[in-house]
């Protein structure tokens, strides 16, 4: 996890392979209750191509 803004509900993931950062929205974080990602946290996710670039889907804390 590169960074995540809890107030705005989005952030960017840093893929392990060193490729470009990937946008993540709070609605894509799997789980019940309060969804927060923290800098440096390891996560798994699926990449979806969108009109504005790659976006993470089904984000889960590893």
PDB file of N, CA, C and O in Angstrom:
ATOM      1  N   UNK A   1       0.844  -1.161   0.000  1.00  0.00           N
ATOM      2  CA  UNK A   1       0.000   0.000   0.000  1.00  0.00           C
ATOM      3  C   UNK A   1       0.890   1.224   0.000  1.00  0.00           C
ATOM      4  O   UNK A   1       1.670   1.430   0.930  1.00  0.00           O
ATOM      5  N   UNK A   2       0.777   2.042  -1.041  1.00  0.00           N
ATOM      6  CA  UNK A   2       1.586   3.268  -1.116  1.00  0.00           C
ATOM      7  C   UNK A   2       1.024   4.313  -0.139  1.00  0.00           C
ATOM      8  O   UNK A   2       1.733   4.771   0.757  1.00  0.00           O
ATOM      9  N   UNK A   3      -0.236   4.682  -0.314  1.00  0.00           N
ATOM     10  CA  UNK A   3      -0.902   5.598   0.619  1.00  0.00           C
ATOM     11  C   UNK A   3      -2.406   5.494   0.448  1.00  0.00           C
ATOM     12  O   UNK A   3      -2.899   5.067  -0.596  1.00  0.00           O
ATOM     13  N   UNK A   4      -3.138   5.895   1.500  1.00  0.00           N
ATOM     14  CA  UNK A   4      -4.596   5.840   1.465  1.00  0.00           C
ATOM     15  C   UNK A   4      -5.143   6.986   2.297  1.00  0.00           C
ATOM     16  O   UNK A   4      -4.751   7.159   3.451  1.00  0.00           O
ATOM     17  N   UNK A   5      -6.049   7.774   1.717  1.00  0.00           N
ATOM     18  CA  UNK A   5      -6.673   8.894   2.401  1.00  0.00           C
ATOM     19  C   UNK A   5      -8.028   8.434   2.926  1.00  0.00           C
ATOM     20  O   UNK A   5      -8.963   8.252   2.146  1.00  0.00           O
ATOM     21  N   UNK A   6      -8.146   8.245   4.228  1.00  0.00           N
ATOM     22  CA  UNK A   6      -9.386   7.725   4.806  1.00  0.00           C
ATOM     23  C   UNK A   6     -10.534   8.722   4.693  1.00  0.00           C
ATOM     24  O   UNK A   6     -11.690   8.313   4.587  1.00  0.00           O
ATOM     25  N   UNK A   7     -10.241  10.020   4.714  1.00  0.00           N
ATOM     26  CA  UNK A   7     -11.292  11.032   4.603  1.00  0.00           C
ATOM     27  C   UNK A   7     -11.910  11.056   3.208  1.00  0.00           C
ATOM     28  O   UNK A   7     -13.121  11.224   3.067  1.00  0.00           O
ATOM     29  N   UNK A   8     -11.082  10.890   2.177  1.00  0.00           N
ATOM     30  CA  UNK A   8     -11.579  10.928   0.805  1.00  0.00           C
ATOM     31  C   UNK A   8     -11.904   9.543   0.260  1.00  0.00           C
ATOM     32  O   UNK A   8     -12.587   9.424  -0.757  1.00  0.00           O
ATOM     33  N   UNK A   9     -11.420   8.493   0.928  1.00  0.00           N
ATOM     34  CA  UNK A   9     -11.778   7.130   0.555  1.00  0.00           C
ATOM     35  C   UNK A   9     -11.072   6.564  -0.652  1.00  0.00           C
ATOM     36  O   UNK A   9     -11.635   5.733  -1.365  1.00  0.00           O
ATOM     37  N   UNK A  10      -9.849   6.997  -0.896  1.00  0.00           N
ATOM     38  CA  UNK A  10      -9.087   6.421  -2.000  1.00  0.00           C
ATOM     39  C   UNK A  10      -7.596   6.501  -1.718  1.00  0.00           C
ATOM     40  O   UNK A  10      -7.153   7.190  -0.799  1.00  0.00           O
ATOM     41  N   UNK A  11      -6.833   5.777  -2.533  1.00  0.00           N
ATOM     42  CA  UNK A  11      -5.387   5.786  -2.409  1.00  0.00           C
ATOM     43  C   UNK A  11      -4.758   5.076  -3.589  1.00  0.00           C
ATOM     44  O   UNK A  11      -5.406   4.856  -4.612  1.00  0.00           O
ATOM     45  N   UNK A  12      -3.482   4.715  -3.442  1.00  0.00           N
ATOM     46  CA  UNK A  12      -2.760   4.044  -4.510  1.00  0.00           C
ATOM     47  C   UNK A  12      -1.947   2.882  -3.956  1.00  0.00           C
ATOM     48  O   UNK A  12      -1.315   2.981  -2.904  1.00  0.00           O
ATOM     49  N   UNK A  13      -1.981   1.788  -4.689  1.00  0.00           N
ATOM     50  CA  UNK A  13      -1.211   0.592  -4.362  1.00  0.00           C
ATOM     51  C   UNK A  13       0.080   0.599  -5.160  1.00  0.00           C
ATOM     52  O   UNK A  13       0.104   1.064  -6.299  1.00  0.00           O
ATOM     53  N   UNK A  14       1.145   0.091  -4.577  1.00  0.00           N
ATOM     54  CA  UNK A  14       2.430  -0.048  -5.254  1.00  0.00           C
ATOM     55  C   UNK A  14       2.643  -1.531  -5.534  1.00  0.00           C
ATOM     56  O   UNK A  14       2.970  -2.284  -4.617  1.00  0.00           O
ATOM     57  N   UNK A  15       2.465  -1.971  -6.786  1.00  0.00           N
ATOM     58  CA  UNK A  15       2.637  -3.389  -7.111  1.00  0.00           C
ATOM     59  C   UNK A  15       4.049  -3.890  -6.789  1.00  0.00           C
ATOM     60  O   UNK A  15       5.026  -3.155  -6.931  1.00  0.00           O
ATOM     61  N   UNK A  16       4.138  -5.135  -6.359  1.00  0.00           N
ATOM     62  CA  UNK A  16       5.424  -5.738  -5.998  1.00  0.00           C
ATOM     63  C   UNK A  16       6.385  -5.810  -7.173  1.00  0.00           C
ATOM     64  O   UNK A  16       7.600  -5.834  -6.976  1.00  0.00           O
ATOM     65  N   UNK A  17       5.854  -5.845  -8.407  1.00  0.00           N
ATOM     66  CA  UNK A  17       6.722  -5.950  -9.582  1.00  0.00           C
ATOM     67  C   UNK A  17       7.309  -4.608 -10.015  1.00  0.00           C
ATOM     68  O   UNK A  17       8.044  -4.543 -11.000  1.00  0.00           O
ATOM     69  N   UNK A  18       6.989  -3.533  -9.281  1.00  0.00           N
ATOM     70  CA  UNK A  18       7.554  -2.227  -9.584  1.00  0.00           C
ATOM     71  C   UNK A  18       6.833  -1.464 -10.682  1.00  0.00           C
ATOM     72  O   UNK A  18       7.274  -0.382 -11.070  1.00  0.00           O
ATOM     73  N   UNK A  19       5.737  -2.004 -11.190  1.00  0.00           N
ATOM     74  CA  UNK A  19       4.987  -1.309 -12.240  1.00  0.00           C
ATOM     75  C   UNK A  19       4.268  -0.092 -11.641  1.00  0.00           C
ATOM     76  O   UNK A  19       4.342   0.152 -10.437  1.00  0.00           O
ATOM     77  N   UNK A  20       3.580   0.660 -12.487  1.00  0.00           N
ATOM     78  CA  UNK A  20       2.914   1.889 -12.063  1.00  0.00           C
ATOM     79  C   UNK A  20       1.930   1.647 -10.919  1.00  0.00           C
ATOM     80  O   UNK A  20       1.316   0.585 -10.825  1.00  0.00           O
ATOM     81  N   UNK A  21       1.795   2.651 -10.053  1.00  0.00           N
ATOM     82  CA  UNK A  21       0.839   2.573  -8.951  1.00  0.00           C
ATOM     83  C   UNK A  21      -0.572   2.357  -9.487  1.00  0.00           C
ATOM     84  O   UNK A  21      -0.884   2.739 -10.615  1.00  0.00           O
ATOM     85  N   UNK A  22      -1.420   1.742  -8.669  1.00  0.00           N
ATOM     86  CA  UNK A  22      -2.784   1.400  -9.063  1.00  0.00           C
ATOM     87  C   UNK A  22      -3.767   2.062  -8.108  1.00  0.00           C
ATOM     88  O   UNK A  22      -3.643   1.944  -6.889  1.00  0.00           O
ATOM     89  N   UNK A  23      -4.745   2.760  -8.677  1.00  0.00           N
ATOM     90  CA  UNK A  23      -5.782   3.441  -7.906  1.00  0.00           C
ATOM     91  C   UNK A  23      -6.644   2.428  -7.158  1.00  0.00           C
ATOM     92  O   UNK A  23      -6.982   1.375  -7.698  1.00  0.00           O
ATOM     93  N   UNK A  24      -6.997   2.749  -5.912  1.00  0.00           N
ATOM     94  CA  UNK A  24      -7.918   1.909  -5.139  1.00  0.00           C
ATOM     95  C   UNK A  24      -8.946   2.806  -4.456  1.00  0.00           C
ATOM     96  O   UNK A  24      -8.596   3.812  -3.839  1.00  0.00           O
ATOM     97  N   UNK A  25     -10.218   2.431  -4.573  1.00  0.00           N
ATOM     98  CA  UNK A  25     -11.311   3.152  -3.916  1.00  0.00           C
ATOM     99  C   UNK A  25     -11.793   2.326  -2.734  1.00  0.00           C
ATOM    100  O   UNK A  25     -11.756   1.096  -2.771  1.00  0.00           O
ATOM    101  N   UNK A  26     -12.242   2.997  -1.697  1.00  0.00           N
ATOM    102  CA  UNK A  26     -12.690   2.325  -0.473  1.00  0.00           C
ATOM    103  C   UNK A  26     -13.762   1.275  -0.757  1.00  0.00           C
ATOM    104  O   UNK A  26     -13.843   0.276  -0.042  1.00  0.00           O
ATOM    105  N   UNK A  27     -14.578   1.478  -1.774  1.00  0.00           N
ATOM    106  CA  UNK A  27     -15.650   0.523  -2.090  1.00  0.00           C
ATOM    107  C   UNK A  27     -15.120  -0.818  -2.581  1.00  0.00           C
ATOM    108  O   UNK A  27     -15.865  -1.798  -2.619  1.00  0.00           O
ATOM    109  N   UNK A  28     -13.837  -0.879  -2.961  1.00  0.00           N
ATOM    110  CA  UNK A  28     -13.239  -2.120  -3.459  1.00  0.00           C
ATOM    111  C   UNK A  28     -12.503  -2.910  -2.381  1.00  0.00           C
ATOM    112  O   UNK A  28     -11.940  -3.967  -2.665  1.00  0.00           O
ATOM    113  N   UNK A  29     -12.504  -2.405  -1.142  1.00  0.00           N
ATOM    114  CA  UNK A  29     -11.850  -3.115  -0.046  1.00  0.00           C
ATOM    115  C   UNK A  29     -12.826  -4.147   0.505  1.00  0.00           C
ATOM    116  O   UNK A  29     -13.904  -3.799   0.985  1.00  0.00           O
ATOM    117  N   UNK A  30     -12.445  -5.407   0.433  1.00  0.00           N
ATOM    118  CA  UNK A  30     -13.309  -6.503   0.884  1.00  0.00           C
ATOM    119  C   UNK A  30     -13.405  -6.514   2.403  1.00  0.00           C
ATOM    120  O   UNK A  30     -12.459  -6.149   3.100  1.00  0.00           O
ATOM    121  N   UNK A  31     -14.556  -6.934   2.902  1.00  0.00           N
ATOM    122  CA  UNK A  31     -14.735  -7.083   4.339  1.00  0.00           C
ATOM    123  C   UNK A  31     -15.906  -6.282   4.849  1.00  0.00           C
ATOM    124  O   UNK A  31     -16.469  -5.443   4.146  1.00  0.00           O
ATOM    125  N   UNK A  32     -16.258  -6.557   6.076  1.00  0.00           N
ATOM    126  CA  UNK A  32     -17.359  -5.863   6.730  1.00  0.00           C
ATOM    127  C   UNK A  32     -16.811  -4.778   7.645  1.00  0.00           C
ATOM    128  O   UNK A  32     -15.665  -4.848   8.090  1.00  0.00           O
ATOM    129  N   UNK A  33     -17.625  -3.792   7.918  1.00  0.00           N
ATOM    130  CA  UNK A  33     -17.242  -2.769   8.879  1.00  0.00           C
ATOM    131  C   UNK A  33     -16.330  -1.718   8.297  1.00  0.00           C
ATOM    132  O   UNK A  33     -16.391  -1.408   7.107  1.00  0.00           O
ATOM    133  N   UNK A  34     -15.470  -1.165   9.159  1.00  0.00           N
ATOM    134  CA  UNK A  34     -14.591  -0.050   8.801  1.00  0.00           C
ATOM    135  C   UNK A  34     -13.480  -0.526   7.870  1.00  0.00           C
ATOM    136  O   UNK A  34     -12.718  -1.429   8.218  1.00  0.00           O
ATOM    137  N   UNK A  35     -13.389   0.067   6.713  1.00  0.00           N
ATOM    138  CA  UNK A  35     -12.397  -0.343   5.711  1.00  0.00           C
ATOM    139  C   UNK A  35     -11.277   0.685   5.647  1.00  0.00           C
ATOM    140  O   UNK A  35     -11.467   1.803   5.167  1.00  0.00           O
ATOM    141  N   UNK A  36     -10.116   0.292   6.134  1.00  0.00           N
ATOM    142  CA  UNK A  36      -8.954   1.178   6.146  1.00  0.00           C
ATOM    143  C   UNK A  36      -7.747   0.408   5.631  1.00  0.00           C
ATOM    144  O   UNK A  36      -7.543  -0.757   5.973  1.00  0.00           O
ATOM    145  N   UNK A  37      -6.958   1.072   4.809  1.00  0.00           N
ATOM    146  CA  UNK A  37      -5.677   0.528   4.376  1.00  0.00           C
ATOM    147  C   UNK A  37      -4.593   1.442   4.918  1.00  0.00           C
ATOM    148  O   UNK A  37      -4.781   2.656   4.998  1.00  0.00           O
ATOM    149  N   UNK A  38      -3.461   0.865   5.290  1.00  0.00           N
ATOM    150  CA  UNK A  38      -2.375   1.640   5.866  1.00  0.00           C
ATOM    151  C   UNK A  38      -1.133   1.553   4.995  1.00  0.00           C
ATOM    152  O   UNK A  38      -0.887   0.539   4.343  1.00  0.00           O
ATOM    153  N   UNK A  39      -0.358   2.623   4.992  1.00  0.00           N
ATOM    154  CA  UNK A  39       0.877   2.670   4.223  1.00  0.00           C
ATOM    155  C   UNK A  39       1.770   1.498   4.607  1.00  0.00           C
ATOM    156  O   UNK A  39       1.966   1.224   5.791  1.00  0.00           O
ATOM    157  N   UNK A  40       2.310   0.808   3.608  1.00  0.00           N
ATOM    158  CA  UNK A  40       3.196  -0.324   3.834  1.00  0.00           C
ATOM    159  C   UNK A  40       2.487  -1.653   4.016  1.00  0.00           C
ATOM    160  O   UNK A  40       3.131  -2.702   4.027  1.00  0.00           O
ATOM    161  N   UNK A  41       1.176  -1.624   4.156  1.00  0.00           N
ATOM    162  CA  UNK A  41       0.397  -2.845   4.354  1.00  0.00           C
ATOM    163  C   UNK A  41       0.405  -3.687   3.078  1.00  0.00           C
ATOM    164  O   UNK A  41       0.315  -3.152   1.973  1.00  0.00           O
ATOM    165  N   UNK A  42       0.513  -5.003   3.238  1.00  0.00           N
ATOM    166  CA  UNK A  42       0.489  -5.907   2.086  1.00  0.00           C
ATOM    167  C   UNK A  42      -0.952  -6.303   1.806  1.00  0.00           C
ATOM    168  O   UNK A  42      -1.697  -6.671   2.714  1.00  0.00           O
ATOM    169  N   UNK A  43      -1.333  -6.222   0.537  1.00  0.00           N
ATOM    170  CA  UNK A  43      -2.692  -6.558   0.122  1.00  0.00           C
ATOM    171  C   UNK A  43      -2.653  -7.408  -1.142  1.00  0.00           C
ATOM    172  O   UNK A  43      -1.660  -7.420  -1.868  1.00  0.00           O
ATOM    173  N   UNK A  44      -3.742  -8.113  -1.389  1.00  0.00           N
ATOM    174  CA  UNK A  44      -3.920  -8.807  -2.665  1.00  0.00           C
ATOM    175  C   UNK A  44      -5.086  -8.123  -3.362  1.00  0.00           C
ATOM    176  O   UNK A  44      -5.973  -7.575  -2.708  1.00  0.00           O
ATOM    177  N   UNK A  45      -5.085  -8.156  -4.699  1.00  0.00           N
ATOM    178  CA  UNK A  45      -6.122  -7.463  -5.452  1.00  0.00           C
ATOM    179  C   UNK A  45      -6.132  -7.941  -6.895  1.00  0.00           C
ATOM    180  O   UNK A  45      -5.194  -8.592  -7.356  1.00  0.00           O
ATOM    181  N   UNK A  46      -7.199  -7.611  -7.592  1.00  0.00           N
ATOM    182  CA  UNK A  46      -7.330  -7.873  -9.019  1.00  0.00           C
ATOM    183  C   UNK A  46      -7.259  -6.529  -9.725  1.00  0.00           C
ATOM    184  O   UNK A  46      -7.825  -5.547  -9.244  1.00  0.00           O
ATOM    185  N   UNK A  47      -6.571  -6.474 -10.859  1.00  0.00           N
ATOM    186  CA  UNK A  47      -6.449  -5.227 -11.613  1.00  0.00           C
ATOM    187  C   UNK A  47      -7.496  -5.183 -12.717  1.00  0.00           C
ATOM    188  O   UNK A  47      -7.680  -6.146 -13.460  1.00  0.00           O
ATOM    189  N   UNK A  48      -8.174  -4.052 -12.807  1.00  0.00           N
ATOM    190  CA  UNK A  48      -9.179  -3.825 -13.842  1.00  0.00           C
ATOM    191  C   UNK A  48      -8.770  -2.580 -14.628  1.00  0.00           C
ATOM    192  O   UNK A  48      -8.486  -1.537 -14.039  1.00  0.00           O
ATOM    193  N   UNK A  49      -8.740  -2.689 -15.947  1.00  0.00           N
ATOM    194  CA  UNK A  49      -8.422  -1.517 -16.770  1.00  0.00           C
ATOM    195  C   UNK A  49      -9.676  -0.669 -16.935  1.00  0.00           C
ATOM    196  O   UNK A  49     -10.748  -1.189 -17.245  1.00  0.00           O
ATOM    197  N   UNK A  50      -9.541   0.638 -16.727  1.00  0.00           N
ATOM    198  CA  UNK A  50     -10.653   1.568 -16.896  1.00  0.00           C
ATOM    199  C   UNK A  50     -10.240   2.656 -17.877  1.00  0.00           C
ATOM    200  O   UNK A  50      -9.095   2.682 -18.328  1.00  0.00           O
ATOM    201  N   UNK A  51     -11.155   3.547 -18.208  1.00  0.00           N
ATOM    202  CA  UNK A  51     -10.848   4.647 -19.123  1.00  0.00           C
ATOM    203  C   UNK A  51      -9.762   5.560 -18.573  1.00  0.00           C
ATOM    204  O   UNK A  51      -9.022   6.178 -19.338  1.00  0.00           O
ATOM    205  N   UNK A  52      -9.665   5.647 -17.257  1.00  0.00           N
ATOM    206  CA  UNK A  52      -8.695   6.547 -16.636  1.00  0.00           C
ATOM    207  C   UNK A  52      -7.427   5.845 -16.156  1.00  0.00           C
ATOM    208  O   UNK A  52      -6.554   6.485 -15.571  1.00  0.00           O
ATOM    209  N   UNK A  53      -7.315   4.544 -16.393  1.00  0.00           N
ATOM    210  CA  UNK A  53      -6.134   3.796 -15.981  1.00  0.00           C
ATOM    211  C   UNK A  53      -6.502   2.554 -15.194  1.00  0.00           C
ATOM    212  O   UNK A  53      -7.672   2.185 -15.100  1.00  0.00           O
ATOM    213  N   UNK A  54      -5.495   1.915 -14.631  1.00  0.00           N
ATOM    214  CA  UNK A  54      -5.736   0.693 -13.866  1.00  0.00           C
ATOM    215  C   UNK A  54      -6.346   1.005 -12.505  1.00  0.00           C
ATOM    216  O   UNK A  54      -5.997   1.992 -11.857  1.00  0.00           O
ATOM    217  N   UNK A  55      -7.272   0.132 -12.085  1.00  0.00           N
ATOM    218  CA  UNK A  55      -7.913   0.271 -10.784  1.00  0.00           C
ATOM    219  C   UNK A  55      -7.930  -1.086 -10.096  1.00  0.00           C
ATOM    220  O   UNK A  55      -8.154  -2.114 -10.735  1.00  0.00           O
ATOM    221  N   UNK A  56      -7.693  -1.080  -8.789  1.00  0.00           N
ATOM    222  CA  UNK A  56      -7.718  -2.312  -7.998  1.00  0.00           C
ATOM    223  C   UNK A  56      -9.153  -2.689  -7.664  1.00  0.00           C
ATOM    224  O   UNK A  56      -9.975  -1.836  -7.329  1.00  0.00           O
ATOM    225  N   UNK A  57      -9.440  -3.986  -7.763  1.00  0.00           N
ATOM    226  CA  UNK A  57     -10.755  -4.531  -7.404  1.00  0.00           C
ATOM    227  C   UNK A  57     -10.538  -5.645  -6.382  1.00  0.00           C
ATOM    228  O   UNK A  57      -9.463  -6.241  -6.335  1.00  0.00           O
ATOM    229  N   UNK A  58     -11.545  -5.924  -5.573  1.00  0.00           N
ATOM    230  CA  UNK A  58     -11.504  -7.020  -4.602  1.00  0.00           C
ATOM    231  C   UNK A  58     -10.216  -6.981  -3.770  1.00  0.00           C
ATOM    232  O   UNK A  58      -9.490  -7.972  -3.690  1.00  0.00           O
ATOM    233  N   UNK A  59      -9.946  -5.836  -3.159  1.00  0.00           N
ATOM    234  CA  UNK A  59      -8.727  -5.636  -2.367  1.00  0.00           C
ATOM    235  C   UNK A  59      -8.889  -6.315  -1.013  1.00  0.00           C
ATOM    236  O   UNK A  59      -9.875  -6.100  -0.308  1.00  0.00           O
ATOM    237  N   UNK A  60      -7.907  -7.137  -0.663  1.00  0.00           N
ATOM    238  CA  UNK A  60      -7.932  -7.872   0.610  1.00  0.00           C
ATOM    239  C   UNK A  60      -6.583  -7.729   1.313  1.00  0.00           C
ATOM    240  O   UNK A  60      -5.528  -7.797   0.682  1.00  0.00           O
ATOM    241  N   UNK A  61      -6.639  -7.531   2.622  1.00  0.00           N
ATOM    242  CA  UNK A  61      -5.410  -7.456   3.404  1.00  0.00           C
ATOM    243  C   UNK A  61      -4.774  -8.831   3.410  1.00  0.00           C
ATOM    244  O   UNK A  61      -5.437  -9.827   3.700  1.00  0.00           O
ATOM    245  N   UNK A  62      -3.476  -8.888   3.086  1.00  0.00           N
ATOM    246  CA  UNK A  62      -2.764 -10.170   2.986  1.00  0.00           C
ATOM    247  C   UNK A  62      -2.362 -10.680   4.357  1.00  0.00           C
ATOM    248  O   UNK A  62      -1.754 -11.745   4.465  1.00  0.00           O
TER     249      UNK A  62
END
